[in-house]
Amino acid sequence: MSEVLSEQVVSKKFSPDERYRITTKVTIVGAIVNFILSILKIVIGYIGHSHALVVDGIHSFSDLLSDAMVVIAAKHGSQSPDENHPYGHARIETAFAAVLGGILITVGVGIVIDALDRISSGEVATPSSITLWVALFSVLSKEGLYQYTLIYAKKLDSTILKANAWHHRSDAISSIVVLIGIGGSIYGIANLDAAASVIVSVMISKIGWDIAKESIDQLVDKGLDPDKVESIKNRINDIPGVLHMHMLRTRQMGSESLLDVHIQVAPQLSVSEGHRISDEVSHKLINEFSDISQVLVHIDAEDDENSASCSHLPLRDEILKDLKSFCGQVENMTIHYLDGQVSIEIILSLAEPNNNDELKKCLSSAVEKFDYIKSIDLIFQ
């Protein structure tokens, strides 16, 4: 079995420095809005007797922490590959996203416990009307931040920016729940504000779980979506020269997808032609799938999943030694490792006199002598 490894990397639309600059700009805008909202909601919520608004303010304050994490992750995750990190640093961004998810879960669970304790103790006060307006302002502000952040998350295909965008959306949704809870409490439904804080907390925990799960899936090299994998398989099989593909493995590295695959080509192809086909596979996948950045192609001369292994067969020097022990000088030959045996083509010149009958006889003896040899053919040029 002959094999060729081919790896190709092409630059993406945004350089690491551009990704860091854009991510930082978007995150700073979010941090400023989050700081204003967190102070406003906590202070007004406390003064206006709305526990749900205070909880929502804490949620916004947690966004400040996530914003800081995004900037740190973007700075380190955008660094170029080095000797110790040959695949780059994109996993740093994924790891920070997992931590962010864990923080959201913790915040949500803690607030639920506190809210349930307030309900059970009967510690309920009617919120003032100003809390209603602050909640409405929060809904509009956070939805605007969500849309703004998501635009750049899609442009950069950034996992952590997407996570932060949904963090903003979770704030917007939670503020809607708070708005309903405050309104209900003002109009006589005493426990609705406290109930709203419980609902918001559960939502926060659910979003944290989703973010953490997606990030951990990447960290443990979960494969790409089955539909995406099927599209990749179909594209590989459509490339001229590829007889069959198998053993496709995919994984996510930050915003980029990496994959390796075995492709089967005709067994009589030259090494250089097989390598050229592998380059074509890499080139097509990287250029037609925007998230794919690296493709490792293994060339097979046969279906190695269903054929006998050739790993035990001797290499060229040993085969030459065995043939010379029968037939003297044998130099110009092509060796094919297929289905657990060796097929040999010996190239002879028409311009040089050869005792073909004697050569054929000794080569036939060699085939009988050595079990690993399936056939020996003479080719005259």
N, C-alpha and C positions, 0 to 999 in steps of 0.2 A: 504494500500500500504506500503510495507516495503522498506526501502532504506538503502543503504550503500554508504559511500563516501570513495573513495580510491584514494590516490595521491602517485605518485612514481617519484623520481628524480634520474637520473643517471649522473655520471660525464662524461664530454665530453672529446675529445681527448686532448685538451689543457686546462691547469689550468688557472685561471685568471691572475696569475703572468706571466705565459708563454705568454699569449695573449698580455699582456702589454709590455713585453720585445721585442717580435717580432714586434709588431706594432710600437714601438718606434724606433727600428733599421731601419725598412723599411722607416719610415717617415723622419728620420735624413738624410738618403741617398738622399731622394727626396729633402729635404730642401737645402742641399749643392748644388745639381745640379741646383735647382731653383734660388738660390742666384746668382750663377755664370751667368746663362742665363739672369736673369732679368737685372743685371748690364750691361752685354755685349750688350744686345739688345737695352736697353734704350740709352746708351752712343753712340753706333755705329749708331743707328737709328737717333739720334739727329744730330750727326756729318755728317752722310751720307744722310741727308734730306729724310728719309723714315718714314712718319707718321705711316704707317702700322706696321713697325718694332718696333717703340716706343710703339704703342698700344699692340703689342704682348709681349713686355717687361713688361708692366704694368700687363698684364694677368699672366705672370710668377711670378711677384712680389706678386700678389694676392694668388698664390700658397703657398708662404711663410706663409701667414696668415692662410691658410687652414691647412698647415703642423703643425703649432702651435696648432690649434684647435684639430687636430687629436690626438696629444700627450696628451693634456689636457683631451679630451674625453675618450681616452683609459685608462688613469690613474684612472679617477673617475668611468668610466663605468665598469671597471673590478673588482671593489670592491665586496666582498661577500655580500649576503643578511644580513640585520640587523633588529633590532626591528622596525625601522621606514620605512624600505624598504624591506619587506618580499619577494618580487619578484626579488630582486637584483637591480642593477643600470644601466642595459643595455640601458634603455631609454635615459640616458645622451648622449650616443653615437649617438642615433637617433636624439635627439634635436640639437646637434652640426651639424649633417649632414644637417638638415633643415636650420640652420643659414648659413652654407656654401653655400647652394643653393641660399639663398637670397642675399648673397654677390655677387655671380656670376651674378645674374640677374641685380643687381644695377650697377656693373662694366660695363656690356655689354651695358645697356641702356645709361649710361653716355658717353661711347666711341662713340656710334652711333650718339648721338647728336653733339658731338664735330666734328666727321668726316663729317657729313652732313653740318655743319657750314663752314668747310674748303672748301668743294666742291662748296657750293653756293657763297662763297666769292672769289673764283678763286685763293685761296692760295695754289698753287700746285708747287712743285719742283721736279726735276728729281733725284731719288736716285743714290748714287754711287755704284759701283760694289761690294764693300766690304760688303754692306748690304745683298747682294744676298748670299754670303758665310756664313754669320752669320745665316741667315734664314735656310739654308740647315743644318747647324750644330744643330740648334734648333730642326728641324724635327727629326733628328736621335737620339738626346739626349732624347727628350720627349717620343718618341715611345719606346725607351729602358726602360725608367722609368715606362711607362704604363705596359709593359710586366712584369717587375720585381715586381711591386706593385700588379698586378692582381694575380700573382702566390700565394702570401701570403694572399691576400684577400680571395681567394678560399679555401686555407688551413684552415684559421680561420673562414670562412664564416662571414666576418666582413663587415657590412653595410658601415661604414665610410671609411674603406680602399678601398672598391669598388668605393665609391664616389670619393675618392682621385685619384684612378687609372684612372677613366674616366676624371678627371680634367687634368691629364697628357696627356691623349689621345686628349682632346680638344685642348691643347696647340700644340700637334703634327699636328693636322688637321689645326688649325689656322695658324701655321707656313708654311704649304703647300700653303694655300691661300695667305699668305704674300709673299712667294717665287714667286708665279705666278704674283702677283701684282707688285712686284719690277721689275721682269723681263720684264713685259709689259711696265712699265714706262720707263725703260732704253732704250727699243727699240721703243719708240715713242708714246705709248698710255698713254697720260698725266695723266688721272684720274684713271688709273687702280690701282695704289697704294692706293689712297683714297678709292676707291670702295672696295678694298680688306679689308681695316680696318673696313668698314661697315659690310661686310659679316662675318668677324671674330667675331665682336661684337654680331651679331645676333646669331651666333653659341654658343658663351659663354652664352648668356641669355637663350637659349634653353636648354643647358645642366644644367644650374642652376635651371630652372623650373622643369626638370625631377627629379633632386636630391631632391629638396624641396618637390615636390608632393609625391614621394615615402616615404620620411621621415614623412611627415604629415599624410599620410595614416596609417603608423605604430602608430603614436602618438594618433590617434583617434580610434585605434583598428579595422582597416579594416581587414576583414577575409582573409585567405590565398587564393591563386589562385584556381579557381573552379576545375581545373583538379586535383590539389593536394588534395582538399577536397574530391573529388570523389574517389580517391585512398584510402584515409583514411577510408571512409565509407565502401568500399568493403572489406578492411582488417578487420575491426571490425566485419562485418557480417559473415566472414569466421571463426571466433573464436568459438570453441565448447562451447555450453551453452548459446550463445547469440541468442535469438529468433528474436530480432528486435532492431534496434538502431534509435534514433531520437534526435532532439534538439542538434545537434553538433554545437559548437561554437568554432571558432579559432581566434587567434590573434598572432601578432609578437612582440617579446620583444628583440630588438637588433638582434643578429644572431640566436636567438632561437624562436621556435614556441611553444605556449601554447594552450591547448584545453580542453574543458569539453564536456561531452556527456552523454546522457541517454541511458542505454541499458536495454532491457526487458529480463528477465529470467523466467523459469517455476515458477509459483506461490507457489508450494509446497516445493521449495528448502529451506534448512536451511539458516540462516543468514550467517553462516561461508562459506557455499558453494557459495552463491551469492558474498560474499566478495572475495573468491578465483577467481571467474570468472572475477571480476573487476580488480584484480591484473594482471591477464593474459592479459586483454585488455591493461592495462598500459604498461606492460613489452613488449608486441609485438610491440606496436606503437613506444615506445621510442627506441627500439633496431633496428627496421627496417626502421625508418625514421630519418636520421641523424640530422635534425634540431629540432625535437620535444624533449623538455626537461621535460615538465610537462604535466600530463594527469589527469584530475579530472573526475572520473566515478561515475555516479548516477545510482543506481540499481532500476529498476521498476519491480514489479510483474505482471504488465499489461501495456497495451498501454495507458498511462495517457493522451495522446492527444485526444483519442476517448472514454475514459471511464469516468464514473461519478466520481467526486472528493470524496475522503474519509477523507478530512481534518476536517469535522464536526463530525465524528464518535467518540464515547467515547474511552478512553484508557482502559487498562486491569483492573485497580482498580475499575473503575466504572462498567465495564461489570461484574466483579466478584460480586460486590455488588448487581447488579440487579438479577443475577442468584441465589445467596444465598437467596434472598428474596422469591424465589419460591421453591428451591430444597435443601436448607441447605448447607452443606459443599461441595464446588466444588473447587478443587485446581489445578490439573494437566490438563491444557488445552492449546491448540494451537489456536491462533486467526489469521484469514486471512482477510485482508481488501481488498476487490475486488469490483470494479464497484459500489461504493457508499454504500455497505452493508458489514456486518460482517458474515463470516462463521466460526463456532467454532467446534473444535475437542476436545472432552473430553476423556482423557486417563484413562482407568480403569484396575485394575490388576485382572487377572484370579484367582489368589491365594486368593483373599479376597472376602468374600460373599457380594453380592450386590442385592438389590431388583430392578432388571433391569426394570421391567414393570412399577413400580411406578416412577422410575427415568425418563424413557422415557416420561411418561405422564406429569410430571411437566416441563420437558424441552420443550415439545411441547407447553405447555401453555406459556412458556417464549417466544417462537418464535412468538406466536400470540400476546402476550402482547407488545413486543418491536419491533417497525417497523424496527429498524436498523439491527436486526438479520435476516439473510436470512435462515440459517440452523444450526442445531446442530447435530453432528454425534458422536456416541460412538465408541471408538476404544479400544479393549481388548488386553492386552499384558501379 
